[in-house]
Amino acid sequence: MHNQHPGRRSDGCVCQAIERCNQAETVSAWIRDQRLWRTRRDLADAALDTVPIHEIATRWGFGRVGDFSRAFRTAYGESPREFRSRTARRG
Protein backbone atom coordinates (compact mmCIF):
# COMPACT_ATOMS: atom_id res chain seq x y z
CA MET A 1 0.00 0.00 0.00
CA HIS A 2 1.26 3.46 -0.88
CA ASN A 3 1.67 6.14 1.75
CA GLN A 4 -1.73 7.72 1.86
CA HIS A 5 -2.00 11.31 2.92
CA PRO A 6 -4.06 11.82 6.06
CA GLY A 7 -7.58 12.95 5.22
CA ARG A 8 -7.58 11.47 1.75
CA ARG A 9 -10.29 8.90 1.20
CA SER A 10 -9.45 5.69 -0.59
CA ASP A 11 -11.53 6.77 -3.60
CA GLY A 12 -9.19 9.75 -4.05
CA CYS A 13 -11.63 12.46 -3.03
CA VAL A 14 -10.06 15.27 -1.08
CA CYS A 15 -13.34 17.09 -0.50
CA GLN A 16 -13.50 16.29 3.21
CA ALA A 17 -9.87 17.27 3.66
CA ILE A 18 -10.56 20.64 2.06
CA GLU A 19 -13.61 21.10 4.27
CA ARG A 20 -11.47 20.40 7.34
CA CYS A 21 -8.90 22.91 6.15
CA ASN A 22 -8.37 25.55 8.82
CA GLN A 23 -10.42 28.60 7.92
CA ALA A 24 -7.41 30.87 8.51
CA GLU A 25 -5.45 28.94 5.91
CA THR A 26 -6.03 29.79 2.28
CA VAL A 27 -6.81 27.13 -0.28
CA SER A 28 -3.57 27.95 -2.12
CA ALA A 29 -1.58 27.42 1.10
CA TRP A 30 -3.34 24.09 1.62
CA ILE A 31 -2.49 23.02 -1.95
CA ARG A 32 1.16 24.10 -1.48
CA ASP A 33 1.32 22.10 1.74
CA GLN A 34 -0.05 19.02 -0.03
CA ARG A 35 2.58 19.39 -2.77
CA LEU A 36 5.33 19.81 -0.16
CA TRP A 37 4.10 16.71 1.68
CA ARG A 38 4.27 14.71 -1.54
CA THR A 39 7.78 15.90 -2.37
CA ARG A 40 8.88 15.01 1.17
CA ARG A 41 7.36 11.55 0.81
CA ASP A 42 9.14 11.03 -2.51
CA LEU A 43 12.47 12.29 -1.16
CA ALA A 44 12.24 9.70 1.63
CA ASP A 45 11.37 6.88 -0.79
CA ALA A 46 14.40 4.63 -1.33
CA ALA A 47 13.01 3.58 -4.71
CA LEU A 48 13.38 7.20 -5.88
CA ASP A 49 16.86 7.85 -4.46
CA THR A 50 18.39 8.24 -7.92
CA VAL A 51 15.75 10.75 -9.08
CA PRO A 52 17.17 14.27 -8.84
CA ILE A 53 15.56 16.58 -6.30
CA HIS A 54 14.64 19.14 -8.96
CA GLU A 55 12.81 16.43 -10.90
CA ILE A 56 10.74 15.46 -7.85
CA ALA A 57 9.98 19.13 -7.20
CA THR A 58 8.91 19.63 -10.80
CA ARG A 59 6.76 16.50 -10.69
CA TRP A 60 4.76 18.06 -7.86
CA GLY A 61 4.34 21.45 -9.49
CA PHE A 62 7.31 23.48 -8.26
CA GLY A 63 8.61 25.28 -11.34
CA ARG A 64 11.67 26.85 -9.72
CA VAL A 65 13.97 24.74 -7.60
CA GLY A 66 14.99 27.75 -5.48
CA ASP A 67 11.38 28.52 -4.57
CA PHE A 68 10.82 24.85 -3.76
CA SER A 69 13.92 24.66 -1.60
CA ARG A 70 12.91 27.77 0.39
CA ALA A 71 9.35 26.51 0.88
CA PHE A 72 10.62 23.07 1.95
CA ARG A 73 13.06 24.58 4.47
CA THR A 74 10.34 26.84 5.87
CA ALA A 75 7.94 23.90 6.23
CA TYR A 76 10.36 21.27 7.56
CA GLY A 77 13.35 23.12 8.99
CA GLU A 78 15.93 21.67 6.63
CA SER A 79 16.73 21.70 2.93
CA PRO A 80 15.44 18.95 0.64
CA ARG A 81 19.03 17.69 0.26
CA GLU A 82 19.56 17.59 4.04
CA PHE A 83 16.25 15.76 4.50
CA ARG A 84 17.05 13.20 1.81
CA SER A 85 20.51 12.60 3.21
CA ARG A 86 19.20 12.18 6.76
CA THR A 87 16.39 9.81 5.79
CA ALA A 88 18.75 7.75 3.61
CA ARG A 89 21.00 7.12 6.62
CA ARG A 90 18.04 5.81 8.61
CA GLY A 91 16.81 3.49 5.90
N, C-alpha and C positions, 0 to 999 in steps of 0.2 A: 504494500500500500504506500502511495506517495504521501509525503508530508502534506497534510491538509491544513490550510489556514484556519485558525479559530473563527467561528462564526459562519463559515462557508458550508452550506448544505451539500450533501452528497450529489444532488442533482445539478450543482454548479450555480445555483441562484445566490446572489449576494444581497438580495433585497433586505432580508432581516438584518444583515450586518450593517447596511447603510442606515436602516431605521434606528439601530442602536448607536450609531455614530454620535458622539458627544455633540450637542447643539452648538457649543462654542467652536468646534472644529469645522472648518469648511470642507465641502465635498472634495475640492482639489487637494487639500492637505491629506484627507483620508486616502485618496487615490495614490498620492505620492508615497504615503506610508505603506500601502499595499505593495507598490512596486519595489520599495526599499526592502520590505520583508522578503519578497521573492528573490531579489538579488542576493540577499544575505543567505537564504536557504541554498541557492545555487553555489555560492562561494564556499559553503561548508560541505558540499556534496563531493565526495571523493571521485565519483565517476566523471565529474566535470573539472578535475584539477588541472587538466591541460588546456582548458578553454581560457583564453585571455580575459582579464577582468573587464576590459573595455567592451569585449564582445557580449559578456553577460549583461553589462549595464545597457548596452544598445538593445539587446533582446527584450529588456523590460522597459524600454521607452525613454532611456536617458540618452539624449543626443550628444551631450558634451561630457566627456569623462571628468573634467574638472568640476563641473556642477554636481555630477554624481558623487564624486569623492567627497566634496564638501558636505553634501546632504547626508551621506553615509556616516561621516565622522560626527556630524551634529546629532544624528539619531542614535548612534551606537558607541560613541566615544573613542573610536579608533578608525584608521583608514581601512578601506577594503583590503589592501595588501596585508596590513597587520592582522586583520581578522582572519584572512585565509591562511596566513602563516601559522597563527595560533591554533586554529581549528585543525590544521593538518598535523600538527605535533600531537594533538590529543588522539586523533584517529588512528 
